Amino acid sequence: MAGGKETPRQRMMGILYLVLLGLVALQIPDSLLDAFKNITDSLSQSQTNVQTGINNTFDAFEKTKLKEQPERAKPIYDKAKEVSKVASDFTTYVETLKKELIEIGGGYDESIHDYKGRADMDISDHFMLTQKHGLELRQKVDETREKLLSLLDPKDRAGMNISLNVVDPPKNGELTRKTWQEATFGEGIPMGASITAMTKLQVDAKNAESEIIKKILGKVDQAVVNLDKFVAVAVAPSSYVIAGQPYTAQVFLTASDSKSNPSISVNGSPLSVKDGQGTYTVGTSKEGTYTWIGKISVKQNDGQIKTYPTAPQTYQVAKPSAVVSPDKMNVLYIGVPNPLSVSAPGLPKDKLRLSITEGSISGSNGSFTANVKTPGTVHITVTGEAGPGKTQMLGSSEFRVKRIPDPKAVFAGKSSGSVAAGNLKAQDKVFAKLENFEFDAKFSVTRFTLWIVKPRQDPIQITAQGADLSGAMKSAMATVTPGTRVIFANIIAVGPDGSQRGLDDIILSAN
C-alpha cells in the first residue's frame, strides 16, 4: 500500500498491519486475529470521521460561497461532488467484495464479535486470486486513482500524492517476486487480514476524496478576480482644450470581473457595486476644486485583503455663466479703481493672470482692479497656466480710457430755479456732484465767486477759497429777501484724477 497524506494514526495502522502479516506465516493465535479486528474497527472509525469532515466542508461551502457567488461556485461545487461520486463508487465496490468474502466464510459470529472464517487461510486465496477478484480490485484502485487525479487542474495534479495506490512488494532475496494481490490475499493470509486490507483501501479512498475536495473547493478563493468583461476606454485629462494647446488622451483596454463583489470606496465612503464596478456620484452645489481617491479591496489567494488605490482625481465646480462683451462700452476711467472680473472655461480662476499696456492691474482669483492715468486706449491681455511651467495667452481686449465726467455744482440742492429765501440763508457750502455715474468718485470745490443781486441795488461780489461760504458771504446771504438773485460763478472743482474742472454757474432766485 502506498504513502500519501496520512495521519500518524493511519501510518501506525499500516505498519502494524505489515507486522501482523509477517506473523501470520508462523501462527494464527486468536490474539493476532483480534488485532486484525481492532485495526479494521479503527480504520472504519477513521473512515467515518473523514466522511463527517467532508460533509462539514460541503455544508459550509453551500451556506457561503454557493449562496454568495452561485455562478462562480456552482461549477466548482459540481466537480467536487463528482469526486465524491468516484470515491463512493469505489468504496461501495470494495464493500461488496468484503460482504461476499464474509458470506463465504460463514458470516458473523456473535460469540467472538467477529467473522466466523476470520482464521481461514484458503477463502481469500481462492476468492481473490483464483477467481481474479484481487486483480480486478487492483485495476479498480488504479482506475479510481486516475479518475480522482483527472478532476484536478494539471498543476495541482502534479503535486498531489494521494494514499490510494497499490504496488508490488520488493523482491526478497532469492524468492520469487510476488504481486500486490498475492502478498495481500494469497496463500497463508487469513480472511481477517484480507478484510483489514480492503478496509484500509476504503480509508485511503476516503482520505484522497477529502484532500481533492478541499483543493477543488479552494479554487473559489483562488480565483477571486476572474476577468471576463472587457471594455475599450479613452481617458483625457480634460475635455476642454484651448486653441494652441495639444489634446491628449489615453486609449486602452480595461477588464473587470462581472461576478465579483469587491469593496469599493471613495474618500472612505463605500460605493454600491454592480457587475464588479462601482459608480461614484456626488452633488456639486458649491464652487471650488475637489479631489477624490478611490480604493478597491480584493481578497487574495491566501485569504488576505489587498487594497488598490486610484490616482488622485480632480474636478472643478463653477457657476453657470455667460460672457457679454459690448464693443462700444469697454471704458476705463482715470482716477478710480476699475474692477474687472475674468474667467476662462476649463481653467481655474487662480490660474489666470492679467497685464495692461498703460497703467497697472492688481488682484487674483478672477477679480482684478485696473488703474489708468492717460486718456486714450489700452490693451488688457489674459494669460493662463495651461500646465506645469507652461503659460498660454487666452485673449486680449482693447479699452478706451476717459476722464471722469464733470460734476454739477449745486447749492441748497439745486443748480437753478427758485428757492425759499430762508432755505438759502440756512446753507453754507457749495457741492460738486456726479450724476448717473457708477463709480464712487468724489469732487471737491476749491474756489468760487458769489454774486447777490437785489432789485434796484448794486450787486454784491465776494470770492472764497474752498467749498464753504466765507464769513462775508454768510453776512451777505443773511440779507437775501424774496426777489433776490443768488449766483455762484467761476466754480472750480478737483476730482480723483487731480485735474481742475470749471463747472457751470448756479443761478437761483429767492422767493
Buried (B, 14 or more C-beta within 10 A) or exposed (E): BBEBEBEEEBEEBBEBBEEBBEEBEEEBEEEBBBBBBEBBBBBEEBBEEBBEBBEEBBEEBEEEBBEEBEEBBEEBBEBBEBBBEBBBBBBEBBEEBBEEBBEBBBEEEEEEEBBBBBBBBBBBBEBBBEEEBBBBBBEBBEEBBEBBBEBBEEEBBEEBEBBBBBEEEEEEEEEEEBBBBBBBBBEBBBBBBBBBBBBBBBBBBBBBBBBBBEBBBBBBEEBBBBEEBEEEEEEEEEEEBBEEBEEEEEEEEEEBBEBBEBBBBBEEEEBEBEEBBBEEEEEEEEEEEEEBEBBBEBBEEEEEEEEEEEEEEEEEEBEEEEEEEEEEEBEBBBBBBBEBEBBBEBBBBEBBBBEBBBBEBEBEEBEBBBBBEEEEEBEBBBBBBBEEEEEBBBEEEEBBBEBBBBBBBBBBEBBEEEBEBEBBBEBEEBBBBBEEEEBEBBBBBBBBBBBBBBEEEEEBEBEBEEBEBBEEBBEBBEEBEEEBBBBBBEBBBBBBBEEEBEBBBBBBBBB
